[in-house]
Amino acid sequence: MTDAPELDGMDLDCALGGFRDMLATDGYTLSWSLNGENGVVVRIVAGEDACADCLVPLPVMETIMSNALEPTPYTLDHIVLPSGS
């Protein structure tokens, strides 16, 4: 995970942390990186015991992540899902 500057008490780890924890319970790892100045690339990787049916469709995931980033100066660039998702 990339360290982001403090954002008025809310950094990217805080903005995406709840989703990272939720996905971890289903066997996925969420990480992020910055693409340019304000774009965030979210990567979701399936672990060995990941629940294949637990990920929502990409358009829903994009809405969820975009909403999570609203309190920050960052926007969602794109999401990289595991192969076959």
N, C-alpha and C positions, 0 to 999 in steps of 0.2 A: 504494500500500500504506500501511496505517496503522501508525504506530509504536506498539508496545505497551510497557508497562513491563517491566523485566527480571523474569524469573520464575525465580528460583533457577538462573540460568545458562541457562535455556531460554525463549526468547520465541517468539511465534507465527511469526516468520520462520524460526526454526530448526525448529520443529515441522512446518511446511508446506513448507519450502524444498526438500526432496528431491522432493516431488511437483510443485512448481513447475518444477524443473529437468527432471524426467521428461516432464511435459506439454509443455514448451518444445521438446523434441526432436521432438515430433509436430506442432508448429505452433500450440500453444495457450498462452494466457497465464492464469496463476492469480493472482488477487488476493484479498484478504480485507478485511473491515471488521467492526467490533464492532457488535452489535445489542443495546443494553442493556448491562448490566454484564459479563456473562460469555458471551453468545452470539456466535458467529462466523458470519458469512455469507461463504461462499466463492463466488467468481465465476470461471467458466472461459469464456474468450472464444476463439473460433476465429480464427486468422490466415488470411490469404489462401491459404496452401498447407497448411492443416491436414488431417491424415489423418482423413477422415470416419468410418472404422471403428475408430479407435484408442481412443475413450473407452469405458470400461466402463459398464454400466447404472447408473442413478442409485442403486439400493439398494447396489450394490457400492461405488460412490464414497462414499456416505454412511458405510459401515462403515470404509473406508480412512481418511477424514478424521477420523471420530470416534476411531479408534484412535490416529491421529497426535496428537490433542489431549489424550489421556489424561494425559500427564505435566504438563500445564498446568492452571491453574484454570479454563480455558475449555471450553465445550462447543459442538458444532456446532449452529447454529440451522437453517440450510438451505444448499443448494448451488444456484446459478443456473448452468444449463448453456446452451450455445449453442442457438439455435432449431434444431429438428429432431433434437436429441439425445435 
